[in-house]
Amino acid sequence: MALPSSEPERVPPIRAEDLRIEPFRETADVREFDCDCKELKDFLTTAEVADYEKKNLGKTYLVYWQPEGALVAYFTISSDSLRFDYFKSVKSFSIPGEIRTNTIPGILIGRLAVDNRFKRRDVGTHLLRYIAGLALSAPAAARILFLEAYPSALDFYQRRGFITIEHQKLKKRRNRLIYFDLTTHPDWDGNR
Ligand SMILES: CC(C)(COP(=O)(O)OP(=O)(O)OC[C@H]1O[C@@H](n2cnc3c(N)ncnc32)[C@H](O)[C@@H]1OP(=O)(O)O)[C@@H](O)C(=O)NCCC(=O)NCCS
């Protein structure tokens, strides 16, 4: 007989191929979505998400787990850039003198949230891979993925290769500005 364990029971991971990712549309299931973060829940369940869509400030995608048809996550992305001086001391971002740029282009992950019932089942990890794939195949150049991470989610991102930007101007912020350098991604084609 198995001894009782203090470890929480492991729920089977969700496979990437069982996720269906759809552009946002207003459906009843968004009202049920809960991720223990009021700001992220409110964004999806109030008019805010539709306003972003209408003004093309951020595109939101709903993520369904096909076997149950359940809404498991959502994310919002947009093309954006970060000032080059944030990267001045990062060797891999050093650029030849003849190139003049003030910014590093990328994809901003404005929001990413997994419903409480589906957390810790690899959904967040699959979605970061998916967003990196979008960035790498986008017609417009994207060198980084970036976001402002809540302190509670920082470890999650750091373990997936995101790096915190240390800059005097960012010191007082509660959330941390972090980025993933897409040239470190296995699918990056350095010869393009
Ligand atoms: C942060 C967040 C997006 C992560 O999503 P997620 O789907 O839970 O992430 P994953 O399952 O891919 O990975 C989470 C952890 O669970 C672990 N895990 C994955 N499958 C597991 C399993 N079957 N059993 C136990 N643990 C598991 C992973 O190893 C990972 O741990 P690590 O970060 O210590 O390496 C999600 O928790 C969330 O929505 N949080 C609230 C909102 C938020 O903070 N969003 C980020 C805004 S900055």
The ligand as a MOL file (V3000), in Angstrom:
LIG
                    3D

  0  0  0     0  0            999 V3000
M  V30 BEGIN CTAB
M  V30 COUNTS 48 50 0 0 0
M  V30 BEGIN ATOM
M  V30 1 C 2.7130 32.3080 -14.6860 0
M  V30 2 C 1.7710 31.3970 -15.4890 0
M  V30 3 C 1.4700 32.0620 -16.8320 0
M  V30 4 C 2.4700 30.0470 -15.7200 0
M  V30 5 O 1.6140 29.2080 -16.4890 0
M  V30 6 P 1.5290 27.6280 -16.2250 0
M  V30 7 O 0.7060 27.0370 -17.3120 0
M  V30 8 O 1.1150 27.3780 -14.8430 0
M  V30 9 O 3.0760 27.2160 -16.4460 0
M  V30 10 P 3.7150 25.7610 -16.6860 0
M  V30 11 O 2.8020 24.6830 -16.2810 0
M  V30 12 O 4.2200 25.7230 -18.0750 0
M  V30 13 O 4.9270 25.8110 -15.7190 0
M  V30 14 C 4.7240 26.1730 -14.3380 0
M  V30 15 C 5.4830 25.3390 -13.4050 0
M  V30 16 O 4.7670 24.1440 -13.1590 0
M  V30 17 C 5.6660 23.0320 -13.2880 0
M  V30 18 N 4.8900 21.9270 -13.8410 0
M  V30 19 C 4.5920 21.7490 -15.1200 0
M  V30 20 N 3.8760 20.6010 -15.2650 0
M  V30 21 C 3.7310 20.0990 -14.0290 0
M  V30 22 C 3.0830 18.9480 -13.5010 0
M  V30 23 N 2.4660 18.0820 -14.3300 0
M  V30 24 N 3.0630 18.7720 -12.1750 0
M  V30 25 C 3.6850 19.6530 -11.3600 0
M  V30 26 N 4.3440 20.7200 -11.8010 0
M  V30 27 C 4.3590 20.9370 -13.0990 0
M  V30 28 C 6.7130 23.4840 -14.2300 0
M  V30 29 O 7.9030 22.7380 -14.0280 0
M  V30 30 C 6.8380 24.9200 -13.8660 0
M  V30 31 O 7.6960 25.0690 -12.8020 0
M  V30 32 P 8.9600 26.0350 -12.8530 0
M  V30 33 O 8.5040 27.3950 -13.3270 0
M  V30 34 O 9.3790 26.0310 -11.4580 0
M  V30 35 O 9.8870 25.4130 -13.8380 0
M  V30 36 C 0.4710 31.0920 -14.7120 0
M  V30 37 O 0.8140 30.5760 -13.4510 0
M  V30 38 C -0.4460 32.2920 -14.5000 0
M  V30 39 O -1.3040 32.5380 -15.3210 0
M  V30 40 N -0.2760 33.0010 -13.3780 0
M  V30 41 C -1.1600 34.1090 -13.0070 0
M  V30 42 C -1.0350 35.2390 -13.9120 0
M  V30 43 C 0.3670 35.7000 -14.0880 0
M  V30 44 O 1.0920 35.8770 -13.1280 0
M  V30 45 N 0.7310 35.9110 -15.3810 0
M  V30 46 C 2.0060 36.4030 -15.7470 0
M  V30 47 C 1.9140 37.8880 -15.8490 0
M  V30 48 S 3.5260 38.5540 -15.8130 0
M  V30 END ATOM
M  V30 BEGIN BOND
M  V30 1 1 1 2
M  V30 2 1 2 3
M  V30 3 1 2 4
M  V30 4 1 2 36
M  V30 5 1 4 5
M  V30 6 1 5 6
M  V30 7 2 6 7
M  V30 8 1 6 8
M  V30 9 1 6 9
M  V30 10 1 9 10
M  V30 11 2 10 11
M  V30 12 1 10 12
M  V30 13 1 10 13
M  V30 14 1 13 14
M  V30 15 1 14 15
M  V30 16 1 15 16
M  V30 17 1 15 30
M  V30 18 1 16 17
M  V30 19 1 17 18
M  V30 20 1 17 28
M  V30 21 1 18 19
M  V30 22 1 18 27
M  V30 23 2 19 20
M  V30 24 1 20 21
M  V30 25 1 21 22
M  V30 26 2 21 27
M  V30 27 1 22 23
M  V30 28 2 22 24
M  V30 29 1 24 25
M  V30 30 2 25 26
M  V30 31 1 26 27
M  V30 32 1 28 29
M  V30 33 1 28 30
M  V30 34 1 30 31
M  V30 35 1 31 32
M  V30 36 2 32 33
M  V30 37 1 32 34
M  V30 38 1 32 35
M  V30 39 1 36 37
M  V30 40 1 36 38
M  V30 41 2 38 39
M  V30 42 1 38 40
M  V30 43 1 40 41
M  V30 44 1 41 42
M  V30 45 1 42 43
M  V30 46 2 43 44
M  V30 47 1 43 45
M  V30 48 1 45 46
M  V30 49 1 46 47
M  V30 50 1 47 48
M  V30 END BOND
M  V30 END CTAB
M  END
